[in-house]
Amino acid sequence: MIPPILTERLTLRTPTIEDLSGYLAYRNEPSALAAQMMEITSETSARNFLHSQSQLAPDAFGWRMFAIEPRHNPGLIGEVGVFISEDNPEKGDMGWWMSASCQGQGYATEAAKALVAWCFTARKMHRLTAQCLAANATSRRVMRKLGMRLESQTVESRFLAGLWHDEVGYAILRHEWTKSLQSS
Ligand SMILES: CC(C)(COP(=O)(O)OP(=O)(O)OC[C@H]1O[C@@H](n2cnc3c(N)ncnc32)[C@H](O)[C@@H]1OP(=O)(O)O)[C@@H](O)C(=O)NCCC(=O)NCCS
């Protein structure tokens, strides 16, 4: 298991099956589903997902989720994650999700910054990307606050909930991240 990552206010750790109710609660919030035009997550798929995440080897490939807990008040409030491809482990694709009651406090960005640092140091990656629907303003703001560049903007590339949606893609390279640390 990966040792927990600590930030000023948060702990990022490997999820377990104990996280099931908290995970289902924020994953199925109507505002979050609407932001991404997603379907409800079933208890069975959530249980299987959390079980497989809890068993991941530290150097595993594929999707890795980190559960987010406030250090002063333990309990699952959201997640950040990264997809690491076995064919190209120097590239990662990130995502994040925060319960509605814990949004607007900078937690998602604080956790995502810690994940960026983990990817570029522990996993020695070269390039990190993130994507969302173009209309997802809060997620785009997280990408910009991570220092990511807008690299792509597609037109009606994703068909969800009966409509075509535009998408955006952002990226940051390890040397860009290192430079940003030196200048901050
Ligand atoms: C995308 C998502 C994670 C963003 O969460 P969030 O809480 O809005 O993001 P942040 O952590 O950056 O916090 C945002 C606000 O907290 C405010 N804030 C309050 N206290 C703060 C503090 N101590 N430090 C930093 N920011 C603070 C900031 O002003 C910031 O607003 P700004 O972006 O206008 O500057 C959230 O909207 C979500 O879970 N959406 C549903 C799932 C989703 O769409 N995921 C994206 C898939 S790619």
The ligand as an SDF file (V2000), in Angstrom:
LIG
                    3D

 48 50  0  0  0  0  0  0  0  0999 V2000
  -14.3130   19.9940   -9.9830 C   0  0  0  0  0  0  0  0  0  0  0  0
  -14.3960   20.0890   -8.4720 C   0  0  0  0  0  0  0  0  0  0  0  0
  -13.5840   18.9550   -7.8320 C   0  0  0  0  0  0  0  0  0  0  0  0
  -13.8280   21.4520   -8.0270 C   0  0  0  0  0  0  0  0  0  0  0  0
  -13.9790   21.5830   -6.6470 O   0  0  0  0  0  0  0  0  0  0  0  0
  -13.8130   23.0190   -5.9500 P   0  0  0  0  0  0  0  0  0  0  0  0
  -14.0170   22.8590   -4.5050 O   0  0  0  0  0  0  0  0  0  0  0  0
  -14.6580   24.0010   -6.6790 O   0  0  0  0  0  0  0  0  0  0  0  0
  -12.2900   23.3940   -6.3250 O   0  0  0  0  0  0  0  0  0  0  0  0
  -11.1350   24.0670   -5.4470 P   0  0  0  0  0  0  0  0  0  0  0  0
  -10.5660   23.1190   -4.4850 O   0  0  0  0  0  0  0  0  0  0  0  0
  -10.1870   24.6430   -6.4350 O   0  0  0  0  0  0  0  0  0  0  0  0
  -11.8440   25.2030   -4.6120 O   0  0  0  0  0  0  0  0  0  0  0  0
  -12.4370   26.2880   -5.2920 C   0  0  0  0  0  0  0  0  0  0  0  0
  -12.6180   27.5330   -4.4910 C   0  0  0  0  0  0  0  0  0  0  0  0
  -12.3200   27.4110   -3.1100 O   0  0  0  0  0  0  0  0  0  0  0  0
  -12.0520   28.7490   -2.6280 C   0  0  0  0  0  0  0  0  0  0  0  0
  -11.3060   28.6580   -1.3640 N   0  0  0  0  0  0  0  0  0  0  0  0
  -11.8630   28.8660   -0.1460 C   0  0  0  0  0  0  0  0  0  0  0  0
  -10.9370   28.6690    0.8230 N   0  0  0  0  0  0  0  0  0  0  0  0
   -9.7720   28.3640    0.1990 C   0  0  0  0  0  0  0  0  0  0  0  0
   -8.4660   28.0930    0.6730 C   0  0  0  0  0  0  0  0  0  0  0  0
   -8.1800   28.0500    1.9770 N   0  0  0  0  0  0  0  0  0  0  0  0
   -7.5130   27.8070   -0.2230 N   0  0  0  0  0  0  0  0  0  0  0  0
   -7.7760   27.8300   -1.5400 C   0  0  0  0  0  0  0  0  0  0  0  0
   -9.0070   28.0960   -2.0540 N   0  0  0  0  0  0  0  0  0  0  0  0
  -10.0050   28.3650   -1.1920 C   0  0  0  0  0  0  0  0  0  0  0  0
  -11.3020   29.4060   -3.7260 C   0  0  0  0  0  0  0  0  0  0  0  0
  -11.6390   30.7600   -3.8010 O   0  0  0  0  0  0  0  0  0  0  0  0
  -11.7120   28.6200   -4.9690 C   0  0  0  0  0  0  0  0  0  0  0  0
  -12.4510   29.3920   -5.8820 O   0  0  0  0  0  0  0  0  0  0  0  0
  -11.7900   29.9510   -7.2460 P   0  0  0  0  0  0  0  0  0  0  0  0
  -11.4770   28.7700   -8.1200 O   0  0  0  0  0  0  0  0  0  0  0  0
  -12.8390   30.8090   -7.8440 O   0  0  0  0  0  0  0  0  0  0  0  0
  -10.5440   30.6860   -6.8460 O   0  0  0  0  0  0  0  0  0  0  0  0
  -15.8730   19.9820   -7.9860 C   0  0  0  0  0  0  0  0  0  0  0  0
  -16.6210   21.0130   -8.5920 O   0  0  0  0  0  0  0  0  0  0  0  0
  -16.5250   18.6360   -8.2840 C   0  0  0  0  0  0  0  0  0  0  0  0
  -16.3050   17.6550   -7.5770 O   0  0  0  0  0  0  0  0  0  0  0  0
  -17.3360   18.5760   -9.3730 N   0  0  0  0  0  0  0  0  0  0  0  0
  -18.0260   17.3420   -9.7310 C   0  0  0  0  0  0  0  0  0  0  0  0
  -17.0810   16.2940  -10.2870 C   0  0  0  0  0  0  0  0  0  0  0  0
  -16.3020   16.8220  -11.4850 C   0  0  0  0  0  0  0  0  0  0  0  0
  -16.8200   17.5710  -12.2920 O   0  0  0  0  0  0  0  0  0  0  0  0
  -15.0340   16.3800  -11.5860 N   0  0  0  0  0  0  0  0  0  0  0  0
  -14.1560   16.7890  -12.6560 C   0  0  0  0  0  0  0  0  0  0  0  0
  -13.8860   15.6700  -13.5720 C   0  0  0  0  0  0  0  0  0  0  0  0
  -12.4650   16.0370  -14.5960 S   0  0  0  0  0  0  0  0  0  0  0  0
  1  2  1  0
  2  3  1  0
  2  4  1  0
  2 36  1  0
  4  5  1  0
  5  6  1  0
  6  7  2  0
  6  8  1  0
  6  9  1  0
  9 10  1  0
 10 11  2  0
 10 12  1  0
 10 13  1  0
 13 14  1  0
 14 15  1  0
 15 16  1  0
 15 30  1  0
 16 17  1  0
 17 18  1  0
 17 28  1  0
 18 19  1  0
 18 27  1  0
 19 20  2  0
 20 21  1  0
 21 22  1  0
 21 27  2  0
 22 23  1  0
 22 24  2  0
 24 25  1  0
 25 26  2  0
 26 27  1  0
 28 29  1  0
 28 30  1  0
 30 31  1  0
 31 32  1  0
 32 33  2  0
 32 34  1  0
 32 35  1  0
 36 37  1  0
 36 38  1  0
 38 39  2  0
 38 40  1  0
 40 41  1  0
 41 42  1  0
 42 43  1  0
 43 44  2  0
 43 45  1  0
 45 46  1  0
 46 47  1  0
 47 48  1  0
M  END
$$$$
